[in-house]
Amino acid sequence: MAGPATHIYLDNAATTRTDPRVVEAVVRCLREDYGNASSLHRLGIAAEQALTAARAQVAAAIEATPVEIVFTSGGTEANGLAVLGAAGAARGRHAVASAVEHPSVLGSLKLLEEQGWEVTLVPVDADGRVDAEAVVAAVRGDTAVAARMLVQNEIGAVEPVAEVGALLRRAGSRCVFHVDAVQGLGKLPLSVRDLACDTLAVSAHKVHGPKGTGALYVRKGVRLRPLVGGGKQERGVRPGTENVPGCAGFGVAAALARAELPAAAARMAALRDRLVERVLAVEAGARLVGPPPGAHRACYSATLAFPRVPAEALLHALEARGVYVSSGSACASRQRGRSHVLRAIGLADHLETIRVTLSRETSEAEIDAAATAILAALGEIRA
């Protein structure tokens, strides 16, 4: 059976289509500015200039300064460098996070536990949001790092990160406060100053940039121990020859995300609400997982739960209709059983979920077609 001639892509929390303007920047570096940014000849200087421009663009997108930006291979490495790097440079042996962090943060904390560290995971409410005061209450004198994600990648909850940062500053805590903002860039206004964070992770391919490129904001004065030895690139924190084409693409993607944010966020929220309302109006027992639409839910995300409908069967039925969604986090899509996020919020066992995530490219026609396809697929599975 042949597949549909066109497709509707609604898995943008996993990755996004690369913007043609980003592709142009990447190709230019591959073809023209292909020198090593550490070389002193003309081609090396051109590469270094491309890297400098990209660093300034990423910094502007989060209201940091260029010197505070360290390029990485993606959000996972940025999170790992923040958590493990802060731990390696600290005297304490305690870390704090929430129960719904991204696997890259939880995995880094697991490595610390294996080295004898104590880790405190603060629980969340039924919407997937943590209480800011509970996070700060878990911080002790020997806490080296406290990590919080800005937008929960699986259910779209916007977390009270700025409140945590302000409370930590007020309490005089000396721990490194890390923010995973991978799902926030391009969807929420981002300012490292407003968040009062010490480190912050972002990723290019979540905002129509190239895969394999990310960045870590490191506030001036914050010490991180490198994860590997080597050269002095990226302030010596992340040694190795820089991925100049990827960084150049990220710079363009970050600048576009910043410029288009206000209009794109309002549009995505309206389209997301349109899809949710259509599906919930027909499907008895279906529900939106996480916070209701509003300030505590990211504009682009909707996780829908259906009673006694296998998520995998629904995914395949939608793919057959040309609609691409996910059943949760892409980083945990191959695992069996309920995700750690759905367990943490106490979602009923008879409910299974799909995650629908939009981008600034998503159209009204696509949303209407997707809603029709979801309803048709559900009817087919239950028949």
C-alpha positions in Angstrom: 0.0 0.0 0.0 1.5 3.3 -1.1 1.8 6.1 1.5 0.2 9.5 1.3 1.6 11.9 -1.3 2.1 14.6 1.3 2.8 14.6 5.0 2.0 16.7 8.0 4.9 17.0 10.4 3.8 17.5 14.1 6.8 16.2 15.9 8.8 19.4 16.2 9.8 18.9 19.9 11.9 16.0 18.5 13.4 18.0 15.7 12.5 20.6 13.1 12.9 21.0 9.4 16.0 23.0 8.7 15.2 26.5 7.5 16.6 27.2 3.9 18.3 30.3 5.2 20.2 28.1 7.7 21.1 25.6 5.0 22.6 28.5 3.0 24.8 29.5 5.9 25.9 25.9 6.5 26.7 25.3 2.9 28.7 28.6 2.6 30.9 27.4 5.5 31.3 24.0 3.9 32.3 25.4 0.5 34.1 28.6 1.3 34.9 29.2 5.0 36.1 25.6 5.5 39.3 26.5 7.3 40.2 25.5 10.9 39.1 28.4 13.2 42.3 28.1 15.1 44.5 28.5 12.0 46.2 31.9 11.5 46.0 32.1 7.7 43.2 33.7 5.7 40.9 30.7 5.6 41.3 30.1 9.3 40.5 33.7 10.0 37.4 33.5 7.8 36.2 30.5 9.8 36.9 32.2 13.1 34.9 35.2 11.9 32.0 33.0 11.1 32.2 31.4 14.5 32.4 34.8 16.2 29.3 36.0 14.3 27.4 32.8 15.3 28.4 33.2 18.9 27.0 36.7 19.0 23.8 35.6 17.4 23.2 32.8 19.9 24.1 35.1 22.8 21.6 37.7 21.6 18.9 35.1 21.5 19.2 34.5 25.2 20.4 38.0 26.2 23.9 36.8 27.2 27.3 38.1 26.0 29.3 36.3 23.3 32.1 35.4 25.6 29.6 33.4 27.8 28.6 31.0 24.9 30.3 27.6 24.6 29.4 25.6 21.5 28.7 21.9 22.0 27.4 19.0 19.9 23.8 19.6 21.1 21.6 19.9 24.1 22.5 16.6 25.6 26.2 17.5 25.7 25.4 21.0 27.0 23.3 19.6 29.8 26.0 17.0 30.7 28.8 19.6 30.6 26.8 21.9 32.9 25.9 19.2 35.5 29.1 17.1 35.4 31.3 20.1 34.8 29.9 21.9 37.8 30.2 18.8 39.9 33.8 18.3 38.9 34.7 21.9 39.9 32.8 21.8 43.2 33.7 20.6 46.7 30.1 19.5 47.6 28.7 16.1 46.6 25.0 16.8 46.5 22.8 17.7 43.5 19.2 18.7 43.1 16.8 18.4 40.2 13.1 17.5 39.6 11.6 14.2 38.8 10.7 15.2 35.2 14.1 16.4 33.9 15.4 15.4 30.4 17.2 12.1 30.3 20.5 13.9 29.6 20.2 15.6 33.0 18.9 12.5 34.9 21.6 10.4 33.2 24.3 12.8 34.3 23.0 12.7 37.9 23.0 8.9 37.7 26.7 9.0 36.9 27.3 11.2 39.9 25.3 8.8 42.1 27.6 6.0 40.9 30.5 8.1 42.2 28.9 8.4 45.6 27.0 11.6 45.2 23.6 12.2 46.8 20.9 13.3 44.4 17.5 14.8 45.5 14.7 14.7 42.9 11.9 17.0 43.8 8.4 15.7 42.9 6.0 17.6 40.6 2.2 18.1 40.7 -0.3 16.6 38.3 0.5 19.2 35.7 4.1 18.3 35.7 5.2 21.6 37.5 7.5 21.7 40.4 7.1 24.1 43.4 10.0 26.6 43.3 10.2 26.8 47.1 10.5 23.0 47.3 13.5 23.1 44.9 15.2 25.7 47.0 14.4 23.9 50.2 16.2 20.8 48.9 19.4 22.8 48.3 21.9 22.4 51.1 25.3 23.8 52.0 27.0 21.0 50.1 24.8 21.2 47.0 27.1 21.7 44.0 24.4 22.0 41.3 20.7 22.5 41.0 19.2 21.7 37.6 15.8 22.7 36.2 14.3 22.5 32.7 12.4 25.5 31.4 9.8 23.6 29.3 9.1 20.0 30.0 9.8 18.3 26.7 7.1 15.6 26.9 4.0 17.4 28.3 4.9 21.1 27.6 4.7 22.4 31.1 6.5 25.8 31.6 8.4 25.5 34.9 8.9 28.3 37.5 12.6 28.6 36.7 12.9 32.3 37.2 11.3 31.9 40.6 13.9 29.2 41.5 16.7 31.4 40.4 15.5 34.4 42.3 15.0 32.4 45.5 18.5 30.8 45.2 20.1 34.2 44.8 18.1 35.6 47.7 19.2 32.7 49.9 22.8 33.3 49.0 23.3 29.7 47.6 26.7 29.0 46.0 25.5 26.1 44.0 25.5 26.3 40.2 21.9 26.8 38.9 21.6 25.1 35.5 18.6 25.6 33.2 17.8 23.2 30.4 16.2 25.6 27.9 16.3 23.3 24.9 12.5 23.4 24.5 12.2 27.0 25.4 14.3 28.7 22.7 12.0 30.1 20.0 8.9 29.5 22.0 9.4 31.7 25.1 11.3 35.0 25.6 14.6 34.0 27.0 16.9 36.0 29.2 19.6 34.5 31.3 19.5 37.5 33.5 15.8 37.2 34.2 16.2 33.5 34.9 19.1 34.2 37.3 20.9 31.1 36.1 24.6 30.2 36.0 24.4 27.9 33.0 21.8 27.3 30.3 21.6 24.8 27.5 20.1 25.3 24.0 20.1 23.2 20.8 20.0 24.2 17.1 17.8 21.5 15.7 14.8 22.4 17.9 14.7 25.8 16.1 15.1 24.9 12.4 18.9 24.6 12.8 21.3 21.8 12.0 21.5 18.7 14.1 24.7 18.1 16.0 25.1 21.7 17.3 24.2 23.2 20.6 25.4 25.8 23.1 25.9 26.2 26.8 25.7 29.6 28.4 28.3 29.8 31.2 28.0 33.0 33.3 31.2 34.8 33.8 33.0 33.6 36.9 31.3 30.1 36.9 33.9 27.3 36.9 33.2 24.0 35.0 35.6 21.1 34.7 35.9 20.0 31.1 34.6 16.5 30.3 37.5 15.7 28.1 41.1 16.9 27.8 42.5 18.6 24.7 43.0 22.1 23.3 41.9 25.5 24.4 38.9 25.9 22.2 35.6 27.2 23.7 37.4 28.8 26.7 39.1 25.4 27.3 35.7 24.1 28.7 34.9 22.1 25.5 38.1 21.4 23.7 38.3 20.2 20.1 38.0 21.7 16.6 34.7 23.6 16.4 31.9 22.6 14.0 32.0 25.9 12.2 29.2 25.0 9.6 26.9 23.8 12.4 27.7 26.8 14.6 27.1 29.2 11.7 23.7 27.5 11.0 22.8 27.7 14.7 23.6 31.4 14.7 21.2 32.1 11.8 18.5 29.8 13.4 18.8 31.6 16.7 18.5 35.0 15.1 15.4 33.9 13.2 13.9 32.3 16.3 14.4 35.5 18.2 13.0 37.8 15.4 10.0 35.7 14.7 9.1 34.7 18.3 6.2 37.1 19.1 4.1 36.4 16.1 5.1 32.7 15.9 4.3 32.0 19.5 0.8 33.5 19.3 0.1 31.7 16.1 1.3 28.3 17.4 -0.8 28.7 20.5 -3.9 29.4 18.5 -3.4 26.5 16.2 -2.6 24.2 19.1 -5.8 25.2 20.9 -7.8 24.6 17.6 -6.6 21.0 17.3 -7.1 20.2 21.0 -10.6 21.7 21.0 -11.7 19.7 17.9 -10.4 16.4 19.3 -11.7 16.8 22.8 -15.1 17.9 21.6 -15.6 14.5 19.9 -13.6 12.1 22.0 -15.3 11.3 25.3 -12.7 10.5 28.0 -9.8 12.1 26.1 -7.9 14.8 28.0 -5.0 17.3 27.6 -2.1 16.1 29.8 -0.2 18.8 31.7 -1.2 22.4 32.3 -4.2 24.0 30.6 -3.5 26.4 27.8 -2.1 29.6 29.2 1.1 30.9 30.8 2.1 27.6 32.3 1.9 25.7 29.0 4.3 26.1 26.1 2.7 27.5 23.0 3.6 24.7 20.6 2.9 21.6 22.6 -0.1 19.3 23.3 0.0 15.9 24.8 -3.3 14.1 24.4 -4.4 11.1 26.4 -7.0 8.5 25.2 -8.5 5.8 27.3 -7.6 2.2 26.3 -6.1 3.2 22.9 -2.6 1.8 22.3 -0.3 4.7 21.5 1.8 2.7 19.1 -1.2 1.6 17.1 -2.4 5.3 17.0 1.0 6.5 15.8 1.0 4.0 12.9 -2.6 4.7 12.0 -1.7 8.4 11.8 1.4 7.8 9.8 -0.6 5.9 7.3 -2.6 9.1 6.9 0.5 11.2 6.5 0.5 12.7 10.0 3.7 12.4 12.1 3.5 12.8 15.9 5.2 11.0 18.7 4.1 9.0 21.8 6.4 11.1 24.1 10.0 12.2 24.3 12.1 11.3 21.3 15.0 10.4 23.6 12.8 7.7 25.3 10.7 6.6 22.3 12.3 3.1 22.2 11.9 2.3 25.8 9.2 -0.1 27.0 6.6 1.0 29.5 5.4 4.3 30.8 7.8 7.2 30.7 9.3 8.7 33.9 7.3 11.9 33.2 3.9 10.2 33.0 4.8 8.2 36.2 5.8 11.4 38.0 2.5 13.1 37.3 0.5 10.0 38.2 -1.3 9.6 34.8 -3.9 6.8 35.1 -2.8 3.5 33.7 -5.7 3.2 31.3 -4.6 6.4 29.5 -2.0 6.4 26.7 -0.7 9.5 25.1 0.5 11.1 21.8 2.5 14.3 21.7 1.6 16.8 19.1 4.2 19.6 18.7 4.0 22.5 16.2 6.6 24.8 14.7 6.4 28.3 13.2 5.9 26.6 9.8 2.7 24.7 10.8 -0.4 25.9 8.9 -4.0 26.0 9.8 -4.8 23.6 7.0 -2.4 21.1 8.5 -3.9 21.4 11.9 -7.4 20.8 10.6 -6.3 17.8 8.6 -4.4 16.4 11.6 -7.5 16.7 13.8 -9.6 14.9 11.2 -6.9 12.2 10.9 -6.7 11.7 14.7 -10.4 11.2 15.0 -10.5 8.9 12.0 -7.6 6.8 13.4 -9.2 6.5 16.8 -12.4 5.3 15.1 -10.5 2.8 13.1 -8.6 1.4 16.1 -11.8 1.0 18.1 -13.8 -0.6 15.2 
